[in-house]
Amino acid sequence: MILPDAQQLVEFVRRTGSVQLNTPSRNLPFSVQAAGQHGLVVMNSKGNARNISLAEVENFLVLSSDVRHDRERRKRSFNSSYLIAIVNAYENHS
């Protein structure tokens, strides 16, 4: 698996508009939108918005390149469940 870089992931979300996904860990629905050139905005199932900076996306992708299992990735980033789902959507559309 070749991971996208952070900018590619943000561009994917921007091109697709507001993406509706589910978290892999608890299967909770959420939506994600691009936040300009600065990262992503996730709206969780309770309607709360969470900003994920481009730097956090980059950090997650760097850590993910060394880890093979989702469980390990979840331990390494606060927003990892959202980011795993977004990366999976990117891979499914590529």
Long-range contacts (C-beta under 8 A, 24 or more apart in sequence): 1-91, 3-61, 3-64, 3-65, 3-87, 4-61, 4-87, 4-90, 5-58, 5-61, 6-54, 6-57, 6-58, 6-61, 7-54, 8-90, 9-40, 9-57, 9-61, 9-86, 9-87, 9-90, 10-34, 10-37, 10-39, 10-40, 10-54, 10-57, 12-89, 12-90, 12-93, 13-40, 13-86, 16-93, 19-86, 19-89, 21-82, 21-85, 21-86, 21-89, 22-85, 23-81, 23-82, 23-84, 23-85, 24-70, 24-81, 24-84, 24-85, 24-88, 25-70, 25-74, 25-81, 26-81, 30-82, 30-85, 32-82, 32-86, 40-86, 42-79, 42-82, 50-79, 50-82, 52-79, 52-82, 52-83, 57-83, 61-87
